[in-house]
Amino acid sequence: MQIDGKVVIVTGASGGIGLATARLLGARGAKVVLAARNEEALRAAETEIPNSLAVRADMRKAKDIRNLVERTVERFGRVDCLVNNAGQDLNAPVEAIDSDDYRSILELNLIGALEAMQAVIPIMRRQGSGAIVNVSSGTTKMILTGSAGYSSSKAALNHLSLVARAELAADGIAVSLIYPYITDTDLEKNAIGADEHSIASPPSGIPPADPPEKVAEAILSLIESGEAELSLIPRRD
Ligand SMILES: NC(=O)c1ccc[n+]([C@@H]2O[C@H](COP(=O)([O-])OP(=O)(O)OC[C@H]3O[C@@H](n4cnc5c(N)ncnc54)[C@H](OP(=O)(O)O)[C@@H]3O)[C@@H](O)[C@H]2O)c1
């Protein structure tokens, strides 16, 4: 899909990868709808990015997700693309994962992403085209101690996306997955269990964190190509 003039919802657009993506898509001519909870950050982004619309949404809440899509259609008349980026990390060994923390992570990383897809799919089907990019994690391809709660939420998102891709191809809707590598954002600062089991600083000997702008470029390339998956995990040669 060519991005110029398209209507794109970016969740988690108040900072990090989501804000970098919103900036890039806006600069390439998209009409970007910015969703997150931090209204001050959203307003600042809305002022900065031309043709953008800020909508406060807690992606754990079904009514906020419905409102987000309704406001998008009200303002722009259509939804061409959804970037399901809002997410939170959970750092704890399996033995110590708190069930309420885990439910909260699943509600955001998995169920919120599912409900956002379900809200836009009928619109995209009527239009005859659409692109959905789900932001997963490179950790789903690794066995990292302390990451099971987070990685399992993203691993479930992987499967949801790949099956949705098969189900929606005939409707002209491309569902894609991106697997970012460690990225220089506030993810670890915002994590549940951040202080106890943080993996914020990559251990020595592994490649440095990517800037969020690199992930934004990769998300744009997936929107354009409609490919199934794109991994930013550095190759070991
Ligand atoms: N950074 C990495 O190393 C890395 C690696 C792999 C994958 N990822 C994935 O990349 C995505 C973006 O993360 P990031 O690195 O940019 O982290 P970040 O800087 O912590 O940004 C997270 C974004 O998600 C939003 N968010 C959090 N909870 C939300 C909620 N309940 N409802 C709506 N929005 C919510 C935050 O906005 P508000 O707080 O304003 O709501 C913020 O805009 C996540 O899905 C993450 O899992 C990151």
The ligand as a Gaussian input file, in Angstrom:
#p B3LYP/6-31G(d) Opt

LIG

0 1
 N       11.788000      -1.012000      23.047000
 C       12.086000      -2.265000      22.765000
 O       13.205000      -2.770000      23.033000
 C       11.061000      -3.137000      22.068000
 C       11.490000      -4.350000      21.513000
 C       10.562000      -5.165000      20.915000
 C        9.223000      -4.780000      20.832000
 N        8.834000      -3.599000      21.381000
 C        7.408000      -3.248000      21.303000
 O        7.275000      -1.984000      20.709000
 C        6.047000      -1.379000      21.124000
 C        6.312000       0.055000      21.515000
 O        7.107000       0.069000      22.690000
 P        8.216000       1.174000      22.970000
 O        9.522000       0.474000      22.967000
 O        8.019000       2.350000      22.105000
 O        7.876000       1.482000      24.508000
 P        7.405000       2.809000      25.266000
 O        8.366000       3.915000      25.015000
 O        7.159000       2.368000      26.670000
 O        6.036000       3.174000      24.552000
 C        4.881000       2.421000      24.790000
 C        3.679000       3.126000      24.179000
 O        2.523000       2.326000      24.462000
 C        1.550000       3.170000      25.085000
 N        0.737000       2.436000      26.045000
 C        1.135000       1.771000      27.159000
 N        0.067000       1.283000      27.792000
 C       -1.029000       1.676000      27.088000
 C       -2.417000       1.511000      27.253000
 N       -2.945000       0.828000      28.291000
 N       -3.244000       2.044000      26.311000
 C       -2.740000       2.737000      25.274000
 N       -1.435000       2.926000      25.062000
 C       -0.599000       2.398000      25.968000
 C        2.348000       4.270000      25.777000
 O        1.557000       5.447000      25.898000
 P        0.767000       5.924000      27.202000
 O        1.602000       5.569000      28.379000
 O        0.621000       7.387000      26.949000
 O       -0.539000       5.215000      27.161000
 C        3.459000       4.500000      24.754000
 O        3.019000       5.382000      23.767000
 C        5.515000      -2.258000      22.265000
 O        4.486000      -3.093000      21.788000
 C        6.724000      -3.084000      22.660000
 O        6.360000      -4.321000      23.227000
 C        9.733000      -2.758000      21.973000

